């Protein structure tokens, strides 16, 4: 099992040579050459993050070349450049989707609301146009809230202290979730 991204690329190059995959062999040989040149420039062996940067640059270069080939009416060469870029894409971490970004923003907003003071919570609720707040007083995260934000909105709600900008939505007493409507 390879230890580094560079080792993975080397192993994939050897596999491409065994399979006589000309495109992959060429692309990976050029990539390893670019990595080696960068190591010589910097004077040290590249870590995975630096290798990712080299791969990103190589992909960008190929996409730009494909655009230029298309502008020059050389569609077959543009497709070759895009195939090479696609081969290199496998060596980058997966990109965040729009849903992932929305999820991160939502989690950040939830953190700001539950861990923040009244001003932060109200501002974030208004920015997000939130209509409801829900907490689970028995959740494991409660320990985190209690330790790091004992006066944050989440901890106060768990203790039963409801600020005037929230309205309790009645529910079953046995439900683990408590709901509040934003006024």
N, C-alpha and C positions, 0 to 999 in steps of 0.2 A: 504494500500500500504506500503510495507516495506521501511524503511529508509536506511538501510545498506545492504551490501552484506550478512553479517551474518544473518540478519533477513530474507532475501530471502531464504537462505539455510534452516533456521528453518522452514519456511512456506512450502518449497518444501518437507522437511522431513515429516511434518505432512500430506501433501497430499499423499506422497508415502505410509505412514502407512494406511491412509484411503483406498487407492487403493490396499493395500496388495501387493505392488511391493517390493518383498524381496531384489532384487539386489540394487535398488535405496535406500531403507531404510538402508541397511547395509553400502553402500558407504557414504551416507550423515551423518549417525551416526558417522562413523569413521572420516569423515572430520571435523565435529563439535568438536569431541574429540581432534583432532590435533590442531584446532584453540584454544580451551580452554587451552591445554597444553602450547601453544606458549604464550598465554596471561599470564599464571602463570609465565612462564620463564621471560617474559619482565616486568611484574608487572603493566601492563595497558591493557585496552581493545583495540583490534586491529582495525585499520581503514581499509577501503576497499583496499588500496594498500597493506597493510600487509597481509590481507586475500588472496589477489591475489597471493602473494608470497607463502603462505601455500598451496594453490590449485596447483600452478605450481610445487612445490616440490612433492606433492602427485601424480600428473600426471607422473612426471619423475620417481618416485619410481615404479609406476605400469608398466610403459613401460620397465624399466630395468628388473623387475621381469618377464614380458612376454618374454623378450629375453632369460633370464635364463631358463624359462620353455621350450621354444622351443629347446634350446641347450640340455636339458635333455629329449627331445622327449615327452613332456607333453603338447601337442597342446591344449587340452581342458582347462587346467589351464591358458595357455597363452591367449586364447581367452577371458576367464573370466577377466583376468587382463586388457586386452585392452578394454573390455566393461566398466569396472570401470573407466578407464582413459577417455573414451568417455563421460561417465556421468559427470565427473568432468569438462571436457572442456567447458561445458555450463556456468560455473561460471567465465570464463576468458573473457576479452574483445576480440572481433574478431581480428585475426591476420592480419597484412598487407599482401596483395597479392603482387606478383612480379610487377603487373601493378601499385599498389599503391606506391611502393617504387620508381619505375621509375618516376611516377608523382611527387613525393616529390622532387626527384633529379632534375627533369625538372623545377619545380617551384623555387627551390633554385638557379639553374643556371640562370633562367630568372631574378630573383632578383639581382644576382651578376652582370649580364650584364647590366640591366637597371638602377640599383642604383649605380653601381661602377664607378670608374674613368676609363680613357682609358686603363690603364695597366690591371686592373681587368677584364674589359669587353673583351679586346683582348685575355687575357689568358683563360677566360672561354669559349669564342667562339672557340678557338683552341682546348681546351680539349674536348668540346662537338662535335667537327667537324661540327659546325653549318654552314649552307650555307646561311641562311636568318635570318633577324631580322624583326619583325613586331611590331608596336605600334599603339595604338588608342589614339590620342591626347586628345580626349574628355572623356576618361574613368575616372571613379571616383578615381582610383588609382593615377591619375595625381596629385591630391592634396597632396598625401603622398610623391610622388617623389619630388614635388616642395618644400615641407617643410623640408624633411630629406636629400635629395640629389639634391640640386639645380644645381650642376655641374655634376650630373650623366648622363650617356649616354641617358637614357630615356627622361629626361627633356630637354637635349640639342637637341635631335631629334625632340621633340614636338615643340621646338622653331625654328626649321628649320636649326639648325647647324649640318651638316653631316660631321663626321670625315673622314679622307682620307682612312680608311680601310673598309668603307662601300660605296656602290653605290646605289643611289635611283632607284627604279623600278617604272617607270611611271604608274600611275593608274588614274581612274576617279577622278576629283576634288571633287566630292560629296561623295566619299567613306570615311568612318570613319577610315579605316585602312591604315596605311602607311607602305610600304614594302621596305626593303633594302637588297641588296645582299652583302655578305661578300667577300672581295677581297682577 
